[in-house]
Amino acid sequence: MVSLWGFFGLPDPDGVQKPSQPNVKPVESQPDVEENNLTQSTLDTEQTESSQEPLSDLPKITTNHTPISPPQNWQGPVTADGEPFHDMGVQTQVRRSFPTRALRYVSPDEMKRIPTRGIAQRIANGDTVIVDLRGLVHMDSHQNACRRDLKMMTDEVGVGVFALDQEDKLLMIPGTDVMVDVGNHNLGINPLM
């Protein structure tokens, strides 16, 4: 009797393997070619008959499977058993062609001005703006004036200004629907060391 492992052509991990050798009768002499062909054909039929065993001897596999009915609003495909089939290759969501929010980087222009009106429009659309005042290295009073303009603009829009460095030269202004965690606000490299 063949085990389930043998049925699939795999070695039985629990049983001892017996080397399978075909039932071949030694041929002592080969008088002519016709008799040799006849002997070879009988050997082939004996091998196929011995390798095939009746299927009734194999254990039968039964499954206790209860079919699942599809949900009420199911509109997808259904298997032959009546279960809902989720085809992972089908994309049902339409991809947006262009993102709705962005991260903007703003630095002072040639005249050392910050475009606060443009920043206010971008913030109202939900964009997050990072303002870089590091270009104004030797102009402390002008840096303070830019910070005051940004503070007045954010008060009008209703959002806050956050410093990303300890010198307050790199400022972040979140968009209208952007959440900022103010509980953990360690800046610079020193808190990491």
GINOR-V511217 format. One record per helix or strand of 3 or more residues. SS is the DSSP state (@ for helix, = for strand). FROM is the first residue (numbers start at 1). TO is the last residue. If there is no record, write none. Layout:
ss:SS from:FROM to:TO
ss:SS from:FROM to:TO
This chain:
ss:@ from:4 to:7
ss:@ from:33 to:51
ss:@ from:55 to:57
ss:= from:103 to:107
ss:@ from:116 to:124
ss:= from:128 to:132
ss:@ from:140 to:157
ss:= from:161 to:163
ss:= from:170 to:173
ss:@ from:190 to:192
